[in-house]
Structure formats: structure tokens, C-alpha cells
């Protein structure tokens, strides 16, 4: 299969998606292969946990939501 055949197929597919009203979007995400990735996850998790523990209204909301899931898995 030649590269030009694949390119033409990809172009046709993308054109069909555009005709359907869609458009391409580029999303940048963290590189999980970086050596500092796990440490950064830990750092952010600690910040979130500290913020959550300081927000009693959010904790009450989460407790109420958790109490309302009875029977979902049965």
C-alpha cells in the first residue's frame, strides 16, 4: 500500500467528517514518561486533598451524593 493511497484515504475520511459538521481539535496532555510526572501527580493530589478538607460544604455535598447511590449496582 503506497503512502499516497493512505494519504488520499485519510483526506477523504477527514473531508467526510468536516461535511458532517465536525472539525479536528488538537489536545495537549501531560507526558507520563517524564521522570517528574509521578511527583507532580503527588504534589497536585496533596493540594486537592488539602482544599477538599478545608471545604466542609463540599464534603457534605459529597456525603449526600454517596448516600444516594444505593441500588445502582444491584
Order of alpha helices (4+ residues) and beta strands (2+ residues): alpha-alpha-alpha
